[in-house]
Amino acid sequence: MITVRSTIARLGRFRHLRTRLAVLYAALFALALFGIAAVAQVMIVGHASATAKAELATSGAVFDRLWELKANALADSADVLARDFGFRSAVASGDAPTIESAIANLGRRAGVANAFVVDLSGRAIGTGARGLRPIVAQLPFRLSKTQRRAVIAAGSRIYRIVVSPILAPVEIGWVVFAVPLDASEMRALERLSAVPLHASVLRRVKGDLWASATEAQIGDPAEIAQFMRSGTGKVAPLRLRGEATIALARPLLGVDAQPDAMLLLSYPVATALATYRALQIGLVLAGLIGLVLVLLGSRRLAGSIARPIAALDAAARALGEGARTEVAVVGHDEIARLAESFNLMSAGIVEREHRITHLAFHDALTGLPNRVLIREQLEAALLRAPKRGGRAILLCLDLDGFKGVNDTLGHPIGDALLRQVAAIVSALAVDGTVSRLGGDEFAVLLAEDCEIDRARVLAQAIIEKLREPMQAGGHQIATGASIGIAVGPDDGADADTLLKNADLALYRAKQDGRGIFRFFEPALDAAARRRRQLELDLREALKDGQFRLNYQPIYDLKNDRIGGFEALLRWEHPTRGNIAPIDFIPVAEETGLIVAIGEWVLHEACRHARDWPAHVRVAVNVSPLQFRNSGFANIVFQAISRSGIAPERLEIEITESIFLEGAEATIDLLHRLRAIGVRIALDDFGTGYSSLSYLRSFPFDKIKIDRSFITHLDTDESAAAIVRAIVSLASALHMETTAEGVEDSAQWDRLRVQGCSSIQGYLFSRPIEGAMVARMLEGDRNKGSAVA
């Protein structure tokens, strides 16, 4: 037992909790301080922005008012000149020297370097920039009757224009003043503002692109264009001259609907915030002082809390090392209650460890050892067996039809059934270890001194016992079991190999009919490897295009011609050559690859059929797994649409097995295919158990008579009677019939007499490659012409 005295002796080395608490308190204070500072900063920025916006709006209004006054003064000066009789006479007579002298004097008096007179012929006389003259000459004619002022762009410069008419008494010309909006004008405007703002005039370069007309590049053109698109007359952030600003763009009235120039007023954010710098510094200093005080106080408080907790920490460390530990309880506060809880926890840990260990190595549902434990025991048995001359015998047991129990009766009934099976097997295998590997799979490891005959007897006893109906959850359930047996070390020197081989033997038992047991044989492992390799090769074949389609003709007895072809899948392996469909189709169905392969077959068959005559159909076999695919109808529709063939030229061949799972859904899908025009044929008719009931459920277009009846047509009268009955039945139901496996002319003649619609077999042709179909159809056509 560890006492408080020993924990106090070790307390001097523990400082982490106190530091953590001090840092936590300081962090909380810092966070609160940061929040206050953030709110203050937001308010400062907001107030500065509002002030800047107000100043910008005021400065813009001042600029408009100043220009209004200056424009009025210029207009008054022009009016005085325009009323002069001599000047009007000179304009009326086109006396250019007189006009030029008068307008020059007017420009000097008004302080305007660019002054012109424009007559009715569009001639501009006056002084000023040479490039400005052609623009001024057209300007009076472009302005509306009421517009006498505008801002225009001439090259890279911007001008304010004032136009005053010369009346005698009708308009005989115009006095035009052009005042440049240059850097000096902008500086004058800046001096009128109460804040240190920047003023610039922007000219439209092209579309939404703007450039400064009063100074060098002031900002990113793309950002300025985006600012302009956001709306003029609005105050918004904009980066100018390498710094963040608050800007206002005011359009300057132009000649056309869109202004050629903008007045851009900007106020640097840093300048706006400069007046608040002292307040910000004060807030930072106050926060730092408060943080230091909180650190000192929280460290002192944390020390008083951490000491008793340190004692509990030391006891917990000892408990973690495996020692049975308790802490003396002093007082009645939270720390004391924590010490009491610790003592209870220490007492309960041992119990929980035992329970956890049990759960880690046992199945929660049945209480049997699980896969982990049986594997450990199997590994130990395999290590001991050679030394003692014994063996490790493993039986793998799997219930037959358990999935159906879960699906129909529910998982609680399935769980009850598993518990009963566990009890039955445990009662029979008293000399072995029974475990549940997972799902409905169990394993039995027999004692090392057991003989192989004991495994046979036990396996047979389990199978016979599980054949008997069992009661689970108020339901009587009939089930069964298949068992695979592997004997180590001959069938596997390690646990994983022996488990795998017992599972292979179980798989063989299920293949051989279920309800039996099988011992492992090396051939099973080789077969499993071959099957796995075949699965990998199938995936490569689908990816690399190793499949091809052969076609066997279906001869139409009524019209005496080829009426269609059945598409037959062939696989030419790059190293193993042609692989028979009977070898790879089952693997494709088990792995689900048949869905992708079947889709390829449908598209390929329809693509080939596109080049055949319109009366020649193509028949495609469809696996039940394909039919259960929810998108199968869409795949058929896509194959028809992409190939362009008529839907009635595609014939889907199915077998009775597609009805075994979900007959209603299958019939619904058949009707959907029939609705788009696809024909449906029932293949291998007569070999199943419920053929007649399926004929009543769905009106097939065709019945294919299985070759087993055709083979003995001449030698077995019962076979002939069955064929005759099938043909009569199909005729009564308005269905066609195709006889499969016709190999001699006697069968041909008899089937024709009995009224069979068409035949298929080696008598007419073996399956041929797709390239040979056209040649066969041509020969069939020539034969028909010769007969005609």
ABEGO torsion letter per residue (X at the ends): XBBAAAAAAAAAABAAAAAAAAAAAAAAAAAAAAAAAAAAAAAAAAAAAAAAAAAAAAAAAAAAAAAAAAAAAAAAAAAAAAABAAAAAAAAAGBAAAAAAAAAAAAAAAGBABBBBBBAAGBBBEBEBAAAAAAAAAAAAABBAABABBBBBBEABBBBBBBBBBBOABBAEBBBBBBBBBAAAAAAAAAABABBBBBBBBBBABEABBBBAABBBABBAAAAAAAAAAEBGBBBBBBBGGBBBBBBBBBBBBABABBABBBBBBBBAAAAAAAAAAAAAAAAAAAAAAAAAAAAAAAAAAAAAAAAAAAAAAAAAAAAAGBBBBBBBBEABAAAAAAAAAAAAAAAAAAAAAAAAAAAABBAAAGBBBAAAAAAAAAAAAAAAAAAGBBBBBBBBBBBGAAAAAAAAEAAAAAAAAAAAAAAAAAABAABBBBBAEEABBBBBBBAABBAAAAAAAAAAAAAAAABBBBBGGBBBBBBBBBBBBBOAAAEABAAAAAAAAAAAAAAAAAAGEGBBBBBBAAAAAAAAAAAAAAAAAAAAAAAGABBBBBBBBBBAAAGBBAEBBBBBBBBBAAAEBBBAAAAAAAAAAAGAAAAAAAAAAAAAAAAAAABBAABBBBBBBBAAAAABAAAAAAAAAAAAAAGBBAAABBBBBBAAAAABGAAAAAAAAAAAAAAGBBBBBBGBGABAAAAAAAAABBBABBBBBAAAAAAAAABAAAAAAAAAAAAAAAAAGBBBBBBGBABAAAAAAAAAAGBABBBEAAABBBBBAAAAAAAAAAAAAAAAAAX
